[in-house]
Amino acid sequence: MKHQTMELKKDELVLLDQRKLPGKVEYYTAEDFREVAEAISKMVVRGAPAIGAVGAAGIYLAALEYRKMSAQEAFQQVNKAAEILKEARPTAVNLSWAVDRMMRVLQKNKNKNREALLRVLENEARNIAQEDVETNRQIGLYGHTVISDNSSVLTHCNTGALATVDFGTALGVIRESFRRNKNIHVYATETRPRLQGARLTAFELVEENIPATLIVESAVAPKLRAGEIDVVIVGADRIAANGDTANKIGTYMISELAQLHSVPFYVAAPRSTVDYSLNSGQEIEIERRSREEVVNIGGSRIAPEDITVDNPAFDITPAENITGIITEHGIISPPFKSGLDEIKDD
Ligand SMILES: CSC[C@@H](O)[C@@H](O)C(=O)COP(=O)(O)O
């Protein structure tokens, strides 16, 4: 990507403001963890792996802010910051995974002098970001094998460089296939209500000259019926131990349609998206976002003031609708419980 999702500077975090894309390339500077939490909840930055890496940087900024306090006081304050960051968006498990990883490092190094501890935390935040890029490249290396030459692939929401630190998960698989000179055509759904497909995936595809067509979600069914889509690849915000997958609202509908038309349906996600503590997707908390996202498009009101709105940001695709889960450790086939257990990091 020409534009970097995030850059951790010495005492601030610079984020590409994804709310403004594709019209404007502007940056948002978070000077403390509160501004990081706000950037996550307002979706300046979004996408499960990206908000994980950003949340980790938020812990470093909190430790920096409280460095003059006594060790015990500082630890309590950073702990509170961790809770605030984790609550910024509840469904994507990568956020709490990364924040908890930072807190474990903090706990383990709490006896170091303050400057040394800050360096350790800064390094850990940078490692989480760097690992994300390497993980995505690995997902691409395994994943491109599910996209044949001369084929068309459907993807939903944005799972690209913008949803991660770089490269992307599902869109990374597509990117890798294109870079291998496969003749592919991408169908990207617009992704109501936040239009991540129209604004962000289309932006990334155009930037890389990957042949693509933007469609509304309702066009998926006739395209599948007409045999115009060979494979579906989406990302994930949280995968339960049995393979049930939370992803952007609309994913479940697409998975049902793919099954109906015998089109393979893949999920591409890093291991950090697997929540081994949950037995099934029923236990995944679905974030509900504001009514404003639904009644307005591009700042213009399109629905009456008084209409009741329900705006779930994600839905659950049951494991039985999923052909395979593409991870940095390989492609897992059903039954997912045992396959996911095999890649568990103890
Ligand atoms: C690699 S990103 C995977 C998911 O986070 C992605 O598919 C998605 O649902 C993003 O939702 P968003 O609400 O834009 O954060």
The ligand as an ORCA input file, in Angstrom:
! r2SCAN-3c Opt
* xyz 0 1
  C      -8.596     -8.421      8.010
  S      -9.981     -7.671      8.591
  C     -11.169     -8.888      9.071
  C     -12.403     -8.243      9.595
  O     -12.044     -7.346     10.608
  C     -13.189     -7.548      8.485
  O     -13.683     -8.507      7.610
  C     -14.302     -6.771      9.090
  O     -15.368     -7.293      9.337
  C     -13.999     -5.369      9.455
  O     -15.079     -4.736     10.100
  P     -14.927     -3.228     10.547
  O     -16.247     -2.926     11.197
  O     -14.661     -2.425      9.331
  O     -13.795     -3.172     11.550
*
